Amino acid sequence: MRDQETATTPERQEPRPTWIKVVAGGLGALLCAHLFATAVFVGPANAAKESLGTTLTSYMQPYFQQEWSLFAPTPISVEYSMLVRGWYDADSSTEWVDVTQLEVDGNILHSLAPSRAGIITRRLAGNMRKQYRLISREEQEVLAGNYHEDAWARMEEAMLATPDPSSDARISYVLRLDRAMAAYATQFAWAWWGRDSGIEYVEVQIQETRAPRFDDRGDDPSVTTREFGRRPLYLYDDQDSAAFAEAIGRFR
């Protein structure tokens, strides 16, 4: 007895009614028009916004108006920057270089997908500034001093010897940040001025650029500089100096 194979034919799918396609197309067109109106309304002054005038405003308000305070109830008003210079000896130095601005120009400016590398020194400077505010004036003076040998051990000893010193944990964290700034400055000095340039020490500044209050918005931003003294060249284990130099080369 021969088995008979039965072939199954897939059922034919019925096309969607025309009215569904028309409705979907209409809704899609309305969505595109709404997104376009929203973009024009929240964007800067332009010809489209001026020509639409009150028609656009009456459509967007009050139901579609964007309330940006939802996203930024306390907008950032302080910008932190880190500056670096090298020292050939105790008397002669290079010029100051704003390394934060180099990172911004190389990683963020005109970039649709900016790299996280554009915030390294800004975050480092911001973290140091937060701790700087919490230590005493005498401890701040220690950070401003020059230490050419055994820098961080001597700084720790000097900070602990101040009247009413900060906690051991805070002093340790501040010195780790100071060491990190010196390590960055060392890599930058080698990449910018050359490893054979004869630089023996590095120095860092932190600048705070504070936006004026809204009532004084016509004033220029105020700039405060935090001084840190000379430090010996410092290198962490497993730092990739070649990759760092290549990145700085792209920023030039």
C-alpha positions as CSV (number, residue, x, y, z in Angstrom):
1,M,0.0,0.0,0.0
2,R,1.5,3.3,-1.1
3,D,1.5,6.2,1.3
4,Q,-0.1,9.2,-0.2
5,E,1.6,12.6,0.5
6,T,-0.8,15.3,1.2
7,A,0.4,18.8,0.3
8,T,-0.9,21.6,2.3
9,T,-1.4,24.9,0.6
10,P,-1.0,28.0,2.8
11,E,-4.1,30.0,3.2
12,R,-4.1,33.2,1.1
13,Q,-3.9,36.3,3.3
14,E,-6.6,38.8,2.6
15,P,-5.3,42.3,1.9
16,R,-6.0,45.0,4.4
17,P,-9.0,47.2,3.6
18,T,-8.2,50.4,1.9
19,W,-9.8,52.5,4.7
20,I,-7.2,51.2,7.2
21,K,-4.3,52.3,4.9
22,V,-5.9,55.7,4.5
23,V,-6.4,56.1,8.3
24,A,-2.8,55.0,9.0
25,G,-1.4,57.3,6.4
26,G,-3.4,60.2,7.8
27,L,-2.3,59.6,11.4
28,G,1.3,59.3,10.2
29,A,1.0,62.6,8.4
30,L,-0.5,64.3,11.5
31,L,2.3,62.9,13.7
32,C,5.0,64.3,11.4
33,A,3.2,67.7,11.3
34,H,3.1,67.7,15.1
35,L,6.7,66.8,15.5
36,F,7.7,69.5,13.0
37,A,5.6,72.1,14.8
38,T,7.1,71.2,18.1
39,A,10.7,71.4,16.7
40,V,9.9,74.9,15.2
41,F,8.3,76.1,18.4
42,V,11.1,75.0,20.8
43,G,13.9,75.9,18.4
44,P,15.7,79.3,18.1
45,A,14.2,82.2,16.2
46,N,13.9,81.4,12.5
47,A,11.9,82.3,9.4
48,A,9.4,79.4,9.9
49,K,8.6,80.5,13.5
50,E,8.1,84.1,12.4
51,S,5.8,83.3,9.5
52,L,3.6,80.9,11.5
53,G,3.4,83.4,14.4
54,T,0.3,83.2,16.5
55,T,-1.1,80.2,14.7
56,L,1.8,78.1,15.9
57,T,1.6,79.5,19.4
58,S,-2.1,78.9,19.7
59,Y,-1.6,75.3,18.6
60,M,1.2,74.5,21.0
61,Q,-0.1,76.2,24.1
62,P,-1.1,75.2,26.6
63,Y,-1.2,71.4,25.9
64,F,1.9,70.8,23.9
65,Q,4.2,73.5,25.4
66,Q,7.5,72.1,26.6
67,E,8.3,72.7,30.2
68,W,12.1,72.4,30.3
69,S,12.3,72.9,34.1
70,L,11.1,69.4,34.3
71,F,14.5,68.3,33.0
72,A,16.7,70.9,34.7
73,P,15.2,72.2,37.9
74,T,18.7,73.5,38.9
75,P,20.7,74.1,35.7
76,I,24.4,73.8,35.8
77,S,25.9,77.3,36.6
78,V,29.6,76.4,37.2
79,E,32.0,75.1,34.6
80,Y,35.3,73.5,35.7
81,S,38.5,73.5,33.7
82,M,41.9,72.1,34.3
83,L,45.1,73.8,33.1
84,V,48.6,72.2,32.9
85,R,52.1,73.5,32.6
86,G,55.5,71.9,32.8
87,W,58.6,73.0,34.7
88,Y,62.2,72.4,33.4
89,D,63.5,73.3,36.8
90,A,62.4,75.4,39.7
91,D,62.8,78.7,37.7
92,S,61.6,78.1,34.1
93,S,58.3,76.7,32.9
94,T,56.1,76.2,29.8
95,E,53.0,78.2,29.1
96,W,49.7,77.2,30.6
97,V,47.5,74.9,28.4
98,D,43.8,74.6,29.0
99,V,43.6,70.8,28.6
100,T,39.8,70.8,29.3
101,Q,39.2,73.0,26.3
102,L,41.4,70.7,24.2
103,E,39.2,67.8,25.2
104,V,36.0,69.7,24.4
105,D,37.3,70.8,21.0
106,G,38.5,67.4,20.1
107,N,35.7,65.2,21.4
108,I,32.5,67.3,21.7
109,L,32.5,70.4,19.5
110,H,30.5,69.8,16.3
111,S,30.1,66.1,17.2
112,L,26.7,64.4,16.9
113,A,27.9,61.5,19.1
114,P,30.5,63.0,21.5
115,S,33.0,60.8,23.2
116,R,33.0,60.3,27.0
117,A,36.7,61.3,26.8
118,G,35.6,64.9,26.5
119,I,34.7,65.0,30.2
120,I,37.7,63.4,31.9
121,T,39.5,66.6,33.1
122,R,36.2,68.4,33.8
123,R,35.1,65.6,36.0
124,L,38.5,65.4,37.7
125,A,38.5,69.1,38.3
126,G,34.9,69.1,39.6
127,N,35.6,66.3,42.1
128,M,38.7,68.0,43.4
129,R,36.8,71.3,43.7
130,K,34.1,69.6,45.8
131,Q,36.7,68.2,48.2
132,Y,38.7,71.4,48.2
133,R,35.7,73.3,49.7
134,L,35.5,70.8,52.6
135,I,39.1,71.1,53.8
136,S,40.6,73.9,55.9
137,R,42.4,76.9,54.6
138,E,45.7,75.5,56.1
139,E,45.1,72.2,54.2
140,Q,44.4,74.2,51.0
141,E,47.8,76.0,51.5
142,V,49.5,72.6,51.7
143,L,48.0,71.7,48.2
144,A,49.3,75.0,46.9
145,G,52.9,74.2,47.9
146,N,55.6,72.8,45.8
147,Y,56.8,69.2,46.4
148,H,59.5,67.9,44.2
149,E,60.2,64.6,46.1
150,D,58.1,62.2,48.2
151,A,55.3,64.6,47.3
152,W,52.2,62.9,48.6
153,A,53.7,61.4,51.8
154,R,55.0,64.8,52.7
155,M,51.7,66.5,51.9
156,E,49.8,64.0,54.0
157,E,52.2,64.6,56.9
158,A,51.8,68.4,56.5
159,M,47.9,68.2,56.3
160,L,47.7,66.0,59.4
161,A,49.9,68.5,61.3
162,T,47.5,71.4,60.7
163,P,45.2,72.6,63.5
164,D,42.0,70.5,63.5
165,P,42.8,68.4,60.4
166,S,40.2,66.8,58.2
167,S,39.5,63.1,58.6
168,D,42.0,60.5,57.5
169,A,39.6,59.3,54.8
170,R,39.1,62.8,53.3
171,I,42.8,63.7,53.3
172,S,43.5,60.3,51.6
173,Y,40.9,61.0,49.0
174,V,42.1,64.6,48.3
175,L,45.7,63.3,47.9
176,R,44.5,60.5,45.5
177,L,42.8,63.2,43.4
178,D,46.0,65.4,43.5
179,R,48.0,62.4,42.4
180,A,45.6,61.7,39.6
181,M,45.9,65.3,38.4
182,A,49.7,64.9,38.5
183,A,49.5,61.7,36.5
184,Y,47.3,63.3,33.8
185,A,49.6,66.4,33.7
186,T,52.6,64.1,33.3
187,Q,51.1,62.3,30.3
188,F,50.0,65.5,28.8
189,A,53.4,67.1,29.2
190,W,55.1,64.2,27.5
191,A,52.5,64.2,24.7
192,W,52.5,68.0,24.2
193,W,56.1,69.1,24.7
194,G,57.8,65.8,24.2
195,R,59.2,63.2,26.5
196,D,62.7,64.4,25.9
197,S,61.9,68.0,26.4
198,G,63.5,68.1,29.8
199,I,60.4,68.7,31.9
200,E,61.0,67.7,35.5
201,Y,57.8,68.8,37.2
202,V,54.2,69.5,36.4
203,E,51.7,72.0,37.8
204,V,47.9,72.1,37.7
205,Q,45.3,74.9,38.0
206,I,41.6,74.5,38.4
207,Q,39.4,77.3,37.1
208,E,35.8,77.8,38.0
209,T,33.7,79.8,35.6
210,R,30.5,80.8,37.3
211,A,27.5,82.1,35.3
212,P,26.0,85.3,36.6
213,R,22.6,85.1,38.3
214,F,19.5,85.7,36.2
215,D,19.0,89.2,37.5
216,D,22.6,90.0,36.6
217,R,22.6,88.1,33.3
218,G,24.3,91.0,31.5
219,D,27.4,90.7,33.6
220,D,30.4,88.6,32.5
221,P,31.0,85.2,34.1
222,S,33.3,85.3,37.2
223,V,36.4,83.1,37.1
224,T,38.1,81.7,40.2
225,T,41.5,80.0,40.0
226,R,42.5,77.3,42.5
227,E,46.3,76.9,42.7
228,F,48.1,73.6,43.1
229,G,51.9,73.5,43.4
230,R,54.6,71.7,41.4
231,R,54.6,68.0,41.6
232,P,57.1,65.4,40.4
233,L,56.3,63.4,37.2
234,Y,54.0,60.5,38.1
235,L,53.0,57.4,36.2
236,Y,50.4,54.8,37.2
237,D,51.0,51.2,36.5
238,D,49.7,50.0,33.1
239,Q,49.2,53.6,31.7
240,D,49.3,53.6,27.9
241,S,51.5,56.6,27.1
242,A,51.4,55.9,23.4
243,A,47.6,55.9,23.2
244,F,47.5,59.1,25.3
245,A,50.0,60.8,23.1
246,E,48.0,59.7,20.0
247,A,44.8,61.2,21.5
248,I,46.4,64.5,22.3
249,G,47.9,64.6,18.8
250,R,44.4,64.5,17.4
251,F,43.4,67.4,19.6
252,R,46.1,69.8,18.2
